[in-house]
Amino acid sequence: MRCKEKKGITNIALVAHDNKKDDMVKWANVHKDILAKYKLFCTGTTGILLENKVGLKITKLQSGPLGGDLQIGAYISERKIDLLIFFWDPLEAQPHDPDIKALLRIAVVWNIPIACNKATANFIITSKLMSEKYSYDEPDYQTYKNRNIQKA
């Protein structure tokens, strides 16, 4: 990892499982003024709800089970998302559980902040680091990318 300075969060992904969508809408209403300052990306249904019920401008991707979680993961790996707020339901089995695990994994791989519940989301969204410069460790995967791969 190498230490870099980041000018603050600019792009946020908001995701919520079906049983957590009401919680996401309520949370977003409380923090509407803060969220409106950022570019927001959502999986399909969550994005529609946040636009209709909160009035936020959202870039909507596919619904999670249709590939939306994977789209957000790709944006994270392309450094297009700086923060993931994912209200997931730990008590309900999800048919796209591998996609969910992949999304959480890629957020950790690229060392972005992740909130998986309202308490953590509250701490992050109200942090001064949302808008101020801060130092963070950016993963350096050059050794991995440059490894010697033997042809089969």
Secondary structure, 3 states (H helix, E strand, C coil): CEEEEECCCCEEEEEECHHHHHHHHHHHHHCHHHHCCCEEEECHHHHHHHHHHHCCCEEECCCHHHCHHHHHHHHHHCCCCCEEEEECCCCCCCCCHHHHHHHHHHHHHCCCCEECCHHHHHHHHCCHHHCCCEEEEECCCHHHHCCCCCCC
